Amino acid sequence: HRLLSVQTLDGKLFRIDLDPHAAHGRTITPVPGPEIRGADGLLVEASRLVVVSSAGLTLLNLDPDARAATPAGRVDDPTFRAPSTVAKAGDRYLVTNADFAKSRSPFTISSVAI
């Protein structure tokens, strides 16, 4: 089993492999690729990683074992207000606008074409 994670402060990606034989039951490996500071939510779909940050969505291509990531594009939208996470619904990304800094309500969901 594998998990991808990001450190919000410096934007570094990590691959976490669950392994009962490893120390603490897991192996954590840095994933070379762009650093996306302020990253929050992640969505993995096949070989694509969508990284959510206050700057919008960053699209990365993952190698087959998720050991490296390369830039594949960006998605921004005027309706984004401090996006925090993303889900895929058909041919769209649904982006939660948490707006943590200002706490403007109602919190909203942006829908953008893939």
Order of alpha helices (4+ residues) and beta strands (2+ residues): beta-beta-beta-beta-beta-beta-beta-beta-beta-beta
